[in-house]
Every structure is written in structure tokens, then in C-alpha cells.
């Protein structure tokens, strides 16, 4: 399939040949917020917020989480949810 694509297939093929590709891609989950045993704590797993069309409350949660991570970083503390890539 990659070989027949006209949209930068070589870059994708090269990336697949040179890096480990994460095998878990999740766009959203239910319920919100995520449960305590959510897969986001798995090793080698990265999550980014889907911010399109979010509510003001959701944007405030993103900002609060970002502030927490920055505070921890500058204090030399561990993050709550550490991801190793």
C-alpha cells in the first residue's frame, strides 16, 4: 500500500525502516476523564490532546495539565505520567 501512495510514501517507508513505530493509536476514549487504569500509563505510549472543538472546561484542563508538567520539570520532579519513546 505504501509503495502505491503518491503522498510522500518514501518518507513514511524510510521512517518505518529506521524507527520503532508505536503500535497504539487512540483518538478518544469514553468515559471522560479517563479512568485511573487508562492505557496512557503503558510504556512506550504517547498521547496528545485532540483540541479541535473542545469546550472551555477542556481547554482549562489542558492548561492546568501543561502548567503542572512545567512546574514539575523546573522543580526537577517526576511527571505523573512518564512516557518513554
N, CA and C atoms as an extended XYZ file, in Angstrom:
255
Properties=species:S:1:pos:R:3:atomname:S:1:resname:S:1:resid:I:1 pbc="F F F"
N         0.818       -1.185        0.000 N   UNK     1
C         0.000        0.000        0.000 CA  UNK     1
C         0.867        1.256        0.000 C   UNK     1
N         1.908        1.310        0.860 N   UNK     2
C         2.766        2.486        0.879 CA  UNK     2
C         3.438        2.715       -0.467 C   UNK     2
N         3.820        1.638       -1.124 N   UNK     3
C         4.531        1.769       -2.395 CA  UNK     3
C         3.658        2.379       -3.479 C   UNK     3
N         2.351        2.268       -3.367 N   UNK     4
C         1.455        2.805       -4.390 CA  UNK     4
C         0.948        4.201       -4.068 C   UNK     4
N         1.239        4.696       -2.892 N   UNK     5
C         0.765        6.019       -2.497 CA  UNK     5
C         1.555        7.107       -3.215 C   UNK     5
N         0.883        8.193       -3.539 N   UNK     6
C         1.542        9.316       -4.200 CA  UNK     6
C         1.914       10.426       -3.230 C   UNK     6
N         1.687       10.234       -1.950 N   UNK     7
C         1.845       11.314       -0.998 CA  UNK     7
C         2.981       11.049       -0.025 C   UNK     7
N         4.197       11.212       -0.464 N   UNK     8
C         5.343       11.094        0.420 CA  UNK     8
C         5.573        9.696        0.942 C   UNK     8
N         5.268        8.694        0.170 N   UNK     9
C         5.398        7.321        0.655 CA  UNK     9
C         6.827        6.987        1.035 C   UNK     9
N         7.804        7.570        0.335 N   UNK    10
C         9.189        7.217        0.628 CA  UNK    10
C         9.585        7.665        2.031 C   UNK    10
N         9.131        8.845        2.443 N   UNK    11
C         9.434        9.322        3.791 CA  UNK    11
C         8.831        8.399        4.837 C   UNK    11
N         7.610        7.948        4.601 N   UNK    12
C         6.966        7.022        5.535 CA  UNK    12
C         7.699        5.687        5.541 C   UNK    12
N         8.040        5.194        4.367 N   UNK    13
C         8.758        3.920        4.279 CA  UNK    13
C        10.112        4.013        4.965 C   UNK    13
N        10.828        5.122        4.777 N   UNK    14
C        12.122        5.310        5.437 CA  UNK    14
C        11.964        5.352        6.951 C   UNK    14
N        10.919        6.056        7.422 N   UNK    15
C        10.686        6.132        8.863 CA  UNK    15
C        10.397        4.755        9.436 C   UNK    15
N         9.618        3.971        8.725 N   UNK    16
C         9.301        2.619        9.192 CA  UNK    16
C        10.554        1.754        9.263 C   UNK    16
N        11.496        2.002        8.381 N   UNK    17
C        12.714        1.194        8.342 CA  UNK    17
C        13.725        1.621        9.394 C   UNK    17
N        13.609        2.840        9.928 N   UNK    18
C        14.654        3.347       10.810 CA  UNK    18
C        14.218        3.591       12.244 C   UNK    18
N        12.939        3.598       12.533 N   UNK    19
C        12.477        3.859       13.891 CA  UNK    19
C        11.442        2.824       14.296 C   UNK    19
N        11.248        2.729       15.597 N   UNK    20
C        10.190        1.865       16.108 CA  UNK    20
C         8.892        2.658       16.056 C   UNK    20
N         7.903        2.102       15.402 N   UNK    21
C         6.610        2.765       15.269 CA  UNK    21
C         5.715        2.336       16.431 C   UNK    21
N         5.093        3.309       17.081 N   UNK    22
C         4.171        2.985       18.162 CA  UNK    22
C         3.006        2.190       17.598 C   UNK    22
N         2.557        1.211       18.344 N   UNK    23
C         1.501        0.345       17.844 CA  UNK    23
C         0.136        0.684       18.415 C   UNK    23
N         0.035        1.752       19.150 N   UNK    24
C        -1.237        2.098       19.759 CA  UNK    24
C        -1.620        3.510       19.337 C   UNK    24
N        -2.685        3.637       18.610 N   UNK    25
C        -3.170        4.940       18.198 CA  UNK    25
C        -4.618        5.054       18.648 C   UNK    25
N        -4.882        6.029       19.476 N   UNK    26
C        -6.222        6.217       20.012 CA  UNK    26
C        -6.605        7.678       19.825 C   UNK    26
N        -7.754        7.911       19.269 N   UNK    27
C        -8.209        9.276       19.056 CA  UNK    27
C        -8.960        9.784       20.280 C   UNK    27
N        -9.781        8.946       20.861 N   UNK    28
C       -10.552        9.371       22.024 CA  UNK    28
C       -10.948        8.158       22.848 C   UNK    28
N       -11.438        8.387       24.027 N   UNK    29
C       -11.910        7.299       24.864 CA  UNK    29
C       -13.133        7.762       25.631 C   UNK    29
N       -13.849        6.797       26.117 N   UNK    30
C       -15.045        7.060       26.884 CA  UNK    30
C       -15.004        6.126       28.082 C   UNK    30
N       -15.200        6.567       29.284 N   UNK    31
C       -15.720        7.865       29.698 CA  UNK    31
C       -14.619        8.923       29.806 C   UNK    31
N       -15.043       10.153       29.908 N   UNK    32
C       -14.148       11.271       30.166 CA  UNK    32
C       -14.388       11.721       31.593 C   UNK    32
N       -13.410       12.061       32.378 N   UNK    33
C       -11.995       11.858       32.100 CA  UNK    33
C       -11.651       10.375       32.093 C   UNK    33
N       -10.469       10.069       31.633 N   UNK    34
C       -10.036        8.677       31.527 CA  UNK    34
C        -9.989        8.021       32.906 C   UNK    34
N       -10.278        6.717       32.985 N   UNK    35
C       -10.208        6.021       34.270 CA  UNK    35
C        -8.767        5.916       34.766 C   UNK    35
N        -8.610        5.598       36.043 N   UNK    36
C        -7.276        5.527       36.662 CA  UNK    36
C        -6.376        4.496       35.994 C   UNK    36
N        -6.941        3.403       35.472 N   UNK    37
C        -6.119        2.358       34.850 CA  UNK    37
C        -6.040        2.534       33.329 C   UNK    37
N        -6.139        3.748       32.866 N   UNK    38
C        -6.138        4.047       31.437 CA  UNK    38
C        -4.825        3.625       30.785 C   UNK    38
N        -4.884        3.245       29.521 N   UNK    39
C        -3.703        2.760       28.810 CA  UNK    39
C        -2.636        3.830       28.609 C   UNK    39
N        -2.901        5.060       28.941 N   UNK    40
C        -1.908        6.115       28.812 CA  UNK    40
C        -0.695        5.914       29.696 C   UNK    40
N        -0.805        5.038       30.688 N   UNK    41
C         0.330        4.745       31.563 CA  UNK    41
C         1.206        3.619       31.031 C   UNK    41
N         0.864        3.055       29.888 N   UNK    42
C         1.665        1.972       29.322 CA  UNK    42
C         3.020        2.515       28.885 C   UNK    42
N         4.072        1.693       28.952 N   UNK    43
C         5.371        2.141       28.451 CA  UNK    43
C         5.332        2.322       26.929 C   UNK    43
N         6.166        3.205       26.438 N   UNK    44
C         6.281        3.476       25.002 CA  UNK    44
C         4.955        3.877       24.371 C   UNK    44
N         4.223        4.692       25.076 N   UNK    45
C         2.915        5.137       24.606 CA  UNK    45
C         2.876        6.650       24.726 C   UNK    45
N         2.502        7.322       23.693 N   UNK    46
C         2.406        8.778       23.732 CA  UNK    46
C         0.979        9.199       23.421 C   UNK    46
N         0.509       10.172       24.157 N   UNK    47
C        -0.822       10.698       23.907 CA  UNK    47
C        -0.721       12.206       23.737 C   UNK    47
N        -1.454       12.733       22.803 N   UNK    48
C        -1.553       14.175       22.638 CA  UNK    48
C        -3.028       14.536       22.627 C   UNK    48
N        -3.362       15.709       23.122 N   UNK    49
C        -4.772       16.078       23.158 CA  UNK    49
C        -5.310       16.379       21.770 C   UNK    49
N        -6.531       15.981       21.553 N   UNK    50
C        -7.247       16.342       20.333 CA  UNK    50
C        -8.000       17.612       20.685 C   UNK    50
N        -7.524       18.748       20.224 N   UNK    51
C        -8.057       20.018       20.716 CA  UNK    51
C        -9.079       20.666       19.796 C   UNK    51
N        -9.434       20.010       18.727 N   UNK    52
C       -10.416       20.580       17.815 CA  UNK    52
C       -11.801       20.571       18.453 C   UNK    52
N       -12.401       21.717       18.525 N   UNK    53
C       -13.767       21.804       19.015 CA  UNK    53
C       -13.930       21.519       20.494 C   UNK    53
N       -12.910       21.783       21.284 N   UNK    54
C       -13.014       21.491       22.709 CA  UNK    54
C       -13.806       22.576       23.431 C   UNK    54
N       -14.307       22.210       24.583 N   UNK    55
C       -15.040       23.155       25.412 CA  UNK    55
C       -14.055       24.008       26.204 C   UNK    55
N       -14.550       25.069       26.778 N   UNK    56
C       -13.714       25.916       27.633 CA  UNK    56
C       -13.195       25.096       28.815 C   UNK    56
N       -14.051       24.242       29.391 N   UNK    57
C       -13.613       23.392       30.504 CA  UNK    57
C       -12.458       22.490       30.091 C   UNK    57
N       -12.543       21.907       28.911 N   UNK    58
C       -11.467       21.036       28.438 CA  UNK    58
C       -10.187       21.831       28.225 C   UNK    58
N       -10.295       23.020       27.662 N   UNK    59
C        -9.114       23.851       27.450 CA  UNK    59
C        -8.464       24.214       28.779 C   UNK    59
N        -9.273       24.463       29.794 N   UNK    60
C        -8.727       24.753       31.126 CA  UNK    60
C        -8.001       23.538       31.696 C   UNK    60
N        -8.537       22.322       31.466 N   UNK    61
C        -7.847       21.106       31.923 CA  UNK    61
C        -6.511       20.945       31.206 C   UNK    61
N        -6.488       21.216       29.894 N   UNK    62
C        -5.216       21.140       29.153 CA  UNK    62
C        -4.201       22.113       29.743 C   UNK    62
N        -4.652       23.344       29.982 N   UNK    63
C        -3.748       24.361       30.514 CA  UNK    63
C        -3.254       23.979       31.905 C   UNK    63
N        -4.144       23.444       32.731 N   UNK    64
C        -3.758       23.023       34.075 CA  UNK    64
C        -2.740       21.893       34.018 C   UNK    64
N        -2.976       20.926       33.144 N   UNK    65
C        -2.030       19.815       32.997 CA  UNK    65
C        -0.683       20.272       32.477 C   UNK    65
N        -0.696       21.193       31.519 N   UNK    66
C         0.554       21.721       30.977 CA  UNK    66
C         1.317       22.481       32.048 C   UNK    66
N         0.619       23.288       32.826 N   UNK    67
C         1.268       24.027       33.918 CA  UNK    67
C         1.869       23.064       34.930 C   UNK    67
N         1.140       22.008       35.271 N   UNK    68
C         1.656       21.020       36.217 CA  UNK    68
C         2.949       20.389       35.697 C   UNK    68
N         2.961       20.022       34.416 N   UNK    69
C         4.167       19.412       33.846 CA  UNK    69
C         5.340       20.386       33.848 C   UNK    69
N         5.083       21.646       33.499 N   UNK    70
C         6.164       22.632       33.506 CA  UNK    70
C         6.671       22.886       34.920 C   UNK    70
N         5.753       23.004       35.883 N   UNK    71
C         6.163       23.186       37.280 CA  UNK    71
C         7.047       22.035       37.740 C   UNK    71
N         6.630       20.805       37.452 N   UNK    72
C         7.412       19.636       37.847 CA  UNK    72
C         8.775       19.626       37.157 C   UNK    72
N         8.801       19.969       35.879 N   UNK    73
C        10.057       19.983       35.128 CA  UNK    73
C        11.052       20.957       35.757 C   UNK    73
N        10.606       22.183       36.030 N   UNK    74
C        11.519       23.193       36.559 CA  UNK    74
C        11.901       22.946       38.014 C   UNK    74
N        11.125       22.152       38.740 N   UNK    75
C        11.482       21.766       40.108 CA  UNK    75
C        12.309       20.490       40.141 C   UNK    75
N        12.501       19.867       38.985 N   UNK    76
C        13.258       18.617       38.926 CA  UNK    76
C        12.470       17.419       39.432 C   UNK    76
N        11.153       17.518       39.434 N   UNK    77
C        10.303       16.424       39.905 CA  UNK    77
C         9.890       15.524       38.747 C   UNK    77
N         9.489       14.309       39.077 N   UNK    78
C         8.999       13.362       38.065 CA  UNK    78
C         7.607       13.791       37.599 C   UNK    78
N         7.321       13.518       36.334 N   UNK    79
C         5.976       13.744       35.814 CA  UNK    79
C         5.043       12.668       36.349 C   UNK    79
N         3.767       12.980       36.437 N   UNK    80
C         2.795       11.992       36.894 CA  UNK    80
C         2.691       10.833       35.918 C   UNK    80
N         2.705       11.122       34.632 N   UNK    81
C         2.563       10.088       33.604 CA  UNK    81
C         3.754       10.186       32.671 C   UNK    81
N         4.782        9.421       32.960 N   UNK    82
C         6.025        9.478       32.182 CA  UNK    82
C         5.929        8.556       30.974 C   UNK    82
N         6.321        9.050       29.818 N   UNK    83
C         6.315        8.270       28.586 CA  UNK    83
C         7.740        8.129       28.087 C   UNK    83
N         8.130        6.920       27.761 N   UNK    84
C         9.463        6.666       27.229 CA  UNK    84
C         9.335        6.272       25.773 C   UNK    84
N         9.953        7.030       24.910 N   UNK    85
C         9.902        6.717       23.482 CA  UNK    85
C        11.261        6.301       22.992 C   UNK    85
